[in-house]
C-alpha cells in the first residue's frame, strides 16, 4: 500500500469514528430528551402518556435504569405484574437508581400479593427516612400494617365468586360507580373512556368522567354502552350514585364547587333533566364525593371532607325535618370514621352499612367494610372487613347491592381487569343439592345402605363434611353441599370403607340448582361378600375424652405424636378423623361435640406439620357407639376419636381398626 492509500485509509477510519461518536451522541441526546418528556408527564401523574416515552428509551437502551424505574411506577395502575418486572430490573441494573426504590418495591410487591417481601422493602426504606420526616415514617408504618392485614385476610378467604362485568362495560380506562335499576335490567355507570362529553383529557391523562347507560340482554350480556342523553353530563367530572323514588330520580356527583352531590329527574321522554344541588346543608365549598338516600327519601348518608381536620373524607348523616327541609348533618362517629378516607356509604335493606375505607384494618387502599347499628345502644358496631376475595391489596370501592340483595356490584383495581378500575359482580357461593344412586360397577344393580361422606374444604381451608345413606327402596341419596369445590367422597357399608373417589361440584350462584351424580363401585366378591380395601396396615389407636370435653389428654397427645410420625414416614397416606360421643345430650349437641373432638385431633396434627389436605374430619355424634351406652365404662369407650386410612386409587383396602 502506498503512502497516499495509507493516508486515505486513516482519514476514512477517522471519519467513521467521528460519525459513530456523533451518532452515539445524537442517540444519547434523543434518549435524554425522551426521558425528560416522560418525566414531565410523570410529575403530573399522567402515567398513561408518560409510558410511551419510557418504552421508546428502553427500545434503544433496554438497561436504562431510570426508564425502567419510572415505567415500573407508571405501570402499577395498568399492569401490576409488568410494574414488578420493570422495578426489579431497575434494581438489578442500578441498585441506587433512586432513593425511593425500596418504597416502590414494597408497593409493587404488596399489590402483587407478596406481602412478606413488601414488609422487608418497607422496613429497609423506613431505616433511611430522616427522623424529622415524621409524616413519611407514619405513612410507611401504615403500609407495613396494610401488608400484615392483607396477608391475614388472603390466608382466610371467603366463599365468594367475583366476576368482571365484561368488555362491553369495562374498557382500558376507569369504570366505576355502578347503579342498577329495580328491575335489574338498566345499568348506569361512570367511565373515563374516550367517547365522553367534550372528549377532553384531565390532568392525569384520562378523560373527564361521564355517566353511561346500558340495558341487559341476558344474564351476562349487555347492550353496547352509550352516554346518557339529556342534560346529565357536564364538561367536568360527573359520576352516577343511586337511582331512587321508583327509579325516577338519580343521585350523582359533579365536580362543580370542588365536588357536590346533585339530583336529576327523569323527563317524560326518558332522558334525564339538569342536575340540581341536593341541599346547601349537604354541599359545601369542600369535597362531597358520594352518598346514599334511603327509599323514603328522608335520610341521606354522604361523605365529605368539610369537617375533617386533615382533609380526609368522613361519612355523615342528614335527615329531613317534618316540614321536608334537611336538618343539620351528624357524623357517624369515630367507630366508622377514621383518620383516613371513609367514603361511599350504602345502607342495605337490613340496616347494614357498607362503606369504603382506607383506615380500620384495610388490606391496602380502599377496602369495603360493613357495620350494624345497635338501636338499643344507639351506636354503630365495629366495622368488619369483607375480606378476600372481595377486597384486594389495591382500591376496592362503590359496593352496591342488587335490589334483592342476592349479589353486589363493586369497582376495583384488581389484577386481571381490562385496564384501570373495572366493575365487578360479587356472588356468594351457594349450597347445592347433589343427589343420585349407588350401583354396582359390573351390572348396575342399585345398592341400598351405602354411606356416602363428602369431605372437602371451605375457601379458608377449614374442613367440611356432608353425609347420607342410600335409601332401602331406591338406593338413592341426597346431600346439600357447598358448591364450587372438589370433594373426596368416601363410600362405606357397615363401617367398612368400600371406595373413595373425587367429585368436583361446580360453582352454584342460585338456590334452585340440583346436581345429579351416580356412583358405580366394585365391592362384591363371588360369594356376595363385601371386600374392604384399605391401603397398608397402619394401626392407629382411638383417643378418648372426658364427659362433654374435647381437650386432648396426655395419653391422647402421645398417640397423636405416633400418628404424626406414621404420616410423615408415609407421605402418600391420607386419613379420616372421626369424632364420636356417648348418648347423653341431644343429637344436634352431640354432632357438634363429635366434630369438636375430630377437629382437636386435626388441629394438633396440623401443628405437628401434617398437611390439612391429607386429612378429612367427620362427626357421627352418638350414632355409632362402639358398645352400648349402658354403663359409665361403656360411655367412656364411646367418647372417642377414631382414625381410618383413606384408600388410594388402584390399591386394595384393609381394615386399619
N, C-alpha and C positions, 0 to 999 in steps of 0.2 A: 504494500500500500504506500503511495507517495505521500509527501508532506501535505499537499493540498487536500487529499482524500481524508487523511488523519484529522486535519483541522475541521473539515466539514462534518466528520463523524462526531467530534467533540461538541461542535456547535449544535448539532441535531440532538445530542443527548442532553445538553444544557437546556435547549428549548423545551424538550419533552418534560424535563424535571420542573421547569418553570410552569408549564401548563398543568402538570399534575398538582403542583403546590397551589396554583391558582384555583383549580377545580376543587381541591380539598378545602381551601379557604372559603370558596363560594358555598360549598356544601355545608360547612360548619356554620357559616353565616345564615344560610337558609334554615338550618336546624334551630339555631338560637332564636331566629325570628318566629318560627312556628311555635317554639316553646313559650316565647313571650306572649304571643297571641292567645295560646291556650290558657296561660296563667291569668291573663286579664279576665277571660270569661270564667275561669275557676274562682277567682276572687269575688265575682258577682254571684257565685253559686249556680252559674249556668253550666252545669256539668254536661248536659246533652250537647251543647255547642262546643265545649272545650275538647271533648273526646276525639273528634276527627283530627285535630291538630296534634294531639299526643300520638295518635296512631300513625300519622304521617312521619313524625320524628322516629318512631320505633321501626317503621318500614325501612328507613335509611340507616338507623342505628339501633338494632334490637337490644343492645345493652345500655341504653341511655337510662341511667338510674332515676334521674329527675322525671323523665316522661313516664317511666314505669310507676313511680311513686304517685304522681298526680292523677294518672289514668286509673290507678288502682282505687284511689279515693273516689274518683268520679263514677266508677262502675258500681259502687256499693248500692246505689239506688236501682240500677237496671239489671245487674248480673253479679250476684253475690259471689259465686264460685270464681268468676273471672277476676273480680276485685282481689280475692285472696291470692290468686296466681300472680297477679302483677305486683302486689305489695311484697310478697315473699321473694320474687325475682329481684325487686329493687334492693331488698336487704342483702341478698346473695351477691349482687354486683357491687354494692357500695353500702356497707352496714351503717355508715354515718350519713346517709343521703339527706336526712332531715332529723332535727332534734325531736320531732313528734312522731317518728316512725313507730316506736313501741306503742304509742297510744292508738294509732290506726291499725296496727297488727292486732291489738286487743279487740278493737271494734269489729274488724272483719272476721276474726275467729269467733266472736260472740254470735254474730248473725248467721254464721255457718255451723252453729251448734257445737263448736269446740270450746266448751266453757272453761275447762281446766287450763288450756293454753291461753285463753283470753285473760284469765286471772293472773297468770305468770307475766304476760306482757304488761298488764296494768300495774302490777307491783313493781316491775322493773322501771316503768315510766314514772311511777309515783316517787321513787327514790331520787329522781333527778329534778323534781319540782322544787323550786326555791321555797324556803319556809314562808316568805312573805306572801306567796301566791296561795292564800288560803282557799279562795274560790275554786281554783283548779284542783287542789288537793281534795276538796269535798266532792267535786264532780267525779274524779277518778274513784274515790271511795264508793260513791253511789253506783258506778259502773261495775265495780267488783261485786257489790251486793246484787246487782241485776244478774250477773253471771251465776252467782250461787243460787239465786231464786230460780233461774231458768233451768239449771241442772236438776234441781229438785222436782220441778214441775214436769219436765220432759221425761224424767225417770218414772213418773206416775201418771201416764196419760189417761184421759177419759175415753169411754166408748162413744166416740163422736165421729161422724163422717163429714169432712169438709171438702166441698167441691167447687171448682171455679165455675162461674156462671157462663163462661164460654166466650168465644171470639166475636160473636155478634155484638155483645155489650162491651166487653173489655178490649182495650187497644194497647198500643205501645206506650200510651200516655196514662195519665192517672184517672181512674174512675172510682167514685165513692158515693156515699150518702144515698143508698137505695131506699125507695119508698114504694111499697106495694099497695094496690087498691084492695078494698074489702072483698072483691070477688076473685082476687089473686091474678087477674089477667092483665092488669095495666101497671107498668113499672115506670116510675120516674127515677132518674139518677143524675149524677153530676159528672161531667167529663171535661178534661182539658185537651181533648183531641183537636185535630187541625180545623175541622169544619164548624168552629164556634162563631158566635156573633162577632163580626168585625175582623176575625182572623188574625188578631194581633197577639204577639208573644208578650208574656210578662217578663220580669227581670230574670227569673230563673230558667228561661228558655222554653217553658211550656206555655200553652195558650191560656188566656183567661177562662176561668170556669164558666160553663153554661149548663143549663138543665136540659136533659134529653128525655125522650119517652120512647116506649116500645110496647107492643102487645104480644101476649103469649100465643104461640101457635100450637104448642104441645108441652109435655111435661118439662122437657129440657130445651125447647126451641122457642126463639123469639123472632119477631119481625125485624127487618132492618131498622136500626135506631134512627131517630130524627130529632132535630132540635125542636123544642116545644114552641108551637105557634102562639102568636099573640104578643103581649107586652111584658112577658115574664122576665126575659133576659136583657141585661143592660150591657154596656161596653166593658164594665168591670167584672168582678167575680160574683157569680150567682150560684147558689147551691140549694138543692132540694132538702127538705127536712121532714115534713109529715103531711099526709092527707088527713083531713078531719071533717066533721059535720057532713057525714054521708058522702065523703069524697068530693064535696063541692068547694072546699077551701083548702088552701095549701100554705103551710108554714115554709118559709125559705129564708136563706141568708143572702144578704147583699153587702158588698164591701164598702158601700157608701158610709160616710161618717165613721170610718175605722172599723166598720163591721156591725150590722144591725140585724135584728130578727124582724122579718116582714110577713105580711099576709096578702095572699092573692085569692080572688074568687073566680070560679069557672063561669064563663059567659054562656048565653043561650046557644051560641053556635059551637060550643065545646072548647073554645080557646080560653086562655087564662087572661084575666084583666091585669092592669098595672098594680104592682105590689105597693102596699102601704105599711108604714111602721105599725107594729102591734101595739105599742104604747111608749110614751115618754118615761113611764115608770120602769120599763124594761131596758130600752135602748138609751145609751149614754154616749158621751164623747169617746169612750174607750171601746174595747173589743168585746162584742157579744157574738158567740160563734155557733151555737146550736141550741135546740130546745125541744120540748115535748109538751103538748097540751092534752089534758085529759078529755075523754069523749064528751063530757058535758060542757066543755069549753070554759070551765071556771077556775082551773088551776094550771099554771104553767111552770114547768121546770126548765131552767136555762143556765147556760154557762157564760160567765162574764169575767173580765179582768178588772172591772171598775173598782171593786172593794179590796183588791189584793195589794199588799204592801210591796211585793216584788214583781208585780205584773203578770203573775201566773193566773190561769183560769180557775175559777171556783164555781160550784153549782149552787144556784139559788132557786127559791120557790116564791111564786107570787099568786095571790088569789083575788078573784073578783069580789067586790062588796055586794050588798043586797041591791044597790042601785045599778049594778052592772059595770061599774068602773073598777079598774085594777087598784088594789091596795098597795102596800109597801112590801118590797122584796125582803125575804128572810133567807139567811144562809142555811144550808143543810147541816152545818156544824162540822166540827173537826173530825168526827168519826168518818165522814165522807170526804171532806175537803182536806187536802194535804198542802205541803209547801211547794208541790209540783203542779203541773196542769191536771185538772179534773174537768172532764168535758163530756159532751154527747150523752145527756141523760135520756133514758127511755123507761117508762113505767109500764110494766106488764099488767094484764087484767087481774092477776092475783095479788097485786100490790108490790111485787118485787121490782126494785130499782136496778136497772142495768146502766152502767156508765163506763167511760174510758178514763184511765188514769195513768200518769207516769209515776205516781207515788205508790203507797202501800207496798205490797210485795210483788211489784211488776217484774216480768221477765226481761224487760228492756223496752224503752219507748212506751207507747200506749199499750195497755192491756185492758181487756174487758173484765169488769167486776160486777158482782151482784150483791144487793143488801136488802134485808127485810126491815120493815118498820114495825116496831113494837108499840101498838096503840095504847097499851096499858102504861108502859114506862115512858111513852112519848119520846122515843128516840130510835135512831137507826142502829141496827145490829152491825157488828163489824163486817166490812166488805169481804167477800170471798172471791179470790181469783178463779175465773172459769177454767183455767188450766190449759194444758196441751191436749189436743192439737188446735183448740180454738185460738189460743194465744200463742204467739211466736216470740223470738228474741227481737223482732222489729215491731213497727207500729201496727196495731190492730184496733180499729175504731168503728164507729157507726153501727153498732149492734142493734138490729131491728127484728122483732118477731113478726112472723106471718100472723094474719088475723086470728087464726085458731090456735096459735102457739105451738104448732107441730114442728115448725122449723124456723130458722132465723137467717137473716142476711148479715153480712159482715164485709167491711172494707179492710184490706190487709196488704202489707208489703212482703208477703211470704215468698219463699223460693218456689219457682216453677210457674210463675204468672206470665202474663203476656207482655209486661213492661214494668211499669212502676206499681202504683197501688191498683189492685183489682177488686172486683166484687165477688164474693163467695156465698154459697149457701151452707148452712150448718144443719145437719140432721142428727138426732140422737139415735144410735143404732138400737133397733127394737128386738124384742124377743120374737121368735117364730116357732111354730109347731112342726116338729119332724115326726112323721108317722109312717107306718108301713107294717111289714110282716117279716118273720124269720123263716127261711126254708132250708131244707137240706140241699147241699150242692149237687148231689148225684141225680136226684129225681124230683126236686122241687116240692117235697112234702112239707106242709106247714108245721112248725114246731111250737106248741104251747109251753109255757113255763120257763122260757128263756129270759134271764135277767139281762138287760142292757144298761150299761153305765156309760154315759157320755162325759168324758173328762177333758177339760180344756182350761184355758187361761183367759182372764179378763185383760183389757188393754194394759193395765198396770202390773201384769204378770201374776196376779193373785189367782190361785186355782179355783175352778168352778166345776161342779159335778151335777149331773141330772140322771134320773133313774126311772125305769119302768120294767114291767114283766109282761111278756106276751100272754094274751088272754087265752083262756081254756078253749073257747069255742072257735076263735078265728086266728089265733097265733099273731094277733096284731098288737102293736104297741103305739104309744103316743107320748112324746116328751116335749115340753116347751123349753127351748134353749135360747141363749143369747146368740144372735146371728153374727156373721162376719168373722168367723174364725174356724180353725181346724180342731176337730175333736178326735181323741183316741177313744174308740168305742170298744168296751170290754163286754163280751157275751159269755155268760156262765149259766150253769144249771146246778141246783142243789149245792151251791157254794163252791163248785169246781169250775175253773176257767176253761172255756171251750176255745175261744179265739179272740184275738184283738185286731182291730183294723182302724185305719184313719178315715175320717169323713169330713170334708170341708163344707161348712154351711155358709152360703153367700150372704152378703150384706142385705138386710131387710130394713126398709125405712117406713113401713106402714104396719098396721095392726091386723091385717087380714090375710097375709101370705102364709100358706102352708107348703111344706116341702115333703115329698114322698121319697122314702128310701127303704128299699127291701134289702135284707141281709141274707146271703147264702153261705152256709157253713158246712164244713166236713167234720162230723164229730161222732158218727155212729159206726161201730165195727160190725163184723159179720154176724155177731150174736145180738146186735142191737144195744150194746153197752156203750155208755159214754166213754170217750177217750179224752183224758185231760192232759194237755201238753203245756208244761211249764219248763222253760229252759233251765238246765243246771240243777244242782241240788244244794241250794244255799239256805241253810237253816237259820231262820230269824225268829227269835222268841217274842212272844207278846210282852207288852209293858202294861202295868196296871196302875189304877188311880184310886185315890180316896173318894168317899162319897161326895158327889156334887163338886168335884175338883177336876182341874185339867193341868195342874202344875206337875212337873216331872219329878219323880222320886230319884234318890241317888242311884238305886239299882237300875232304874229306867235309863238314866244317863249312861251307865256302863254298857247296857245293851245297845243303845243308840250309837255309842262310840264304836262298838263292834260292827254294827250295820254300816256305819260310815266307812269303816276300813274295808268291808266287803265290796261296797260300791266303788271305792277308789281303786281297788285291785281288779275290778271288772267294769271297765268304763262303758261297756255296751249294755250293762244291766240296768233295767228300769223297774221301779216298784210302785205298788199301790199301797197307800196307807189308809187303813180302815178303822174308824172310830166307833166304839160300842159303849152302851150303858147298861145298868140294871133296869128293872121295871118300875122303879119309883119315879114320880113326877109324870107330867103329861107327855104324850107322844111328841108334840112340837118342841117342848123344852128339851127332851132327850135327843132329838135330832140335832139341835144346836149344840148341846153338850158333847155329843159324839163328834161333831165337826171340830169343836174346840180341841178335843183330845187328839184328833188326827192332825190338826194344824200345829199343835205343840210339838209333835214329833217332826213334822215337816219343817218348821222354823229352825229347830235345833240342827237338823241335818244340813239345811242351807247354810247355817252359820259355821258348820264344820267343812264347808267347801263343796257340798254336793249341789250340782246344778238343779234349779227348780224344774227344768224341763224334763228331768229324769224321774220325777215323782208326781203322782196324782193322789188326791185325797178324796175320800168318800165317807159319808156318815150313814150308819144303819140304826142309830139310836138304840132302842130296846128290841128291835125286830129280829135280831139274830143272836139270841142268847147261846152261850157255849154250854150252859147247863141250866136247868130250871131255876127260876128265882124263888126258891123255897126256903133258903137259909141265908144267914149273913155271909157264910163262907162261899156259897154259890154266887151270891150277888157280887162278891169281890172278884170272882173269876170272870164275871160278865162286864165289869168296869175295866175295859181293856182297849188297847190299840193293837191291831194286827198288821203284819207286813206280808205282802204277796209279791212275788216276782212276776212282772208282766212278760208275756211271751213275745219273742221276736219272730218276725215273719219267716216262715220256712223251717222253724225248729219245732221239735216235739216238746210237749209241755209235761212237766211232772210236778206233783204237789210239793210245795215247799213248807207245808204245815204238818 
